[in-house]
């Protein structure tokens, strides 16, 4: 990805606030509209996170540094601490982040190889 094709960072977006708080929803249409709103925000945030994954793939010199078990556990630990503070059940947070990390690492390997002109598996 080059500078001309890079998307704006998520922080550049003005995210719409909830029209109805979860505890005030009385109809499924309200619930679905808010979930759709949040999904759009999450897409922007994951896209921004992915740009940092791409930067890591560009910056790391050694392919062995792409997947670091200690870093995976560090990220999961931080996510679980944050999820506890925000009321996100760990039964959702941990598997979602482990999948996000796994797919991010696979993408980082692809970027690492592409930057160096190597072919994937």
Residue pairs with C-beta under 8 A, 6 or more apart in sequence:
1 51
1 54
6 51
7 47
7 51
9 48
9 51
10 44
10 45
10 47
10 48
11 48
13 44
15 41
15 44
16 37
18 34
18 37
19 30
19 33
19 34
19 37
20 30
20 33
20 34
22 31
22 34
25 31
25 34
46 100
49 100
49 104
50 104
50 107
53 104
53 107
53 108
53 111
54 107
54 108
54 111
56 66
56 108
57 66
57 107
57 108
57 109
57 110
57 111
57 112
57 114
57 115
58 111
58 112
58 115
60 66
60 108
60 112
63 109
63 112
66 105
66 108
66 109
66 112
67 105
67 109
72 98
72 101
72 105
75 97
75 101
76 94
76 97
76 98
76 101
79 93
79 94
79 97
80 90
80 93
80 94
82 88
83 89
83 90
83 92
83 93
84 90
109 120
110 120
113 119
113 120
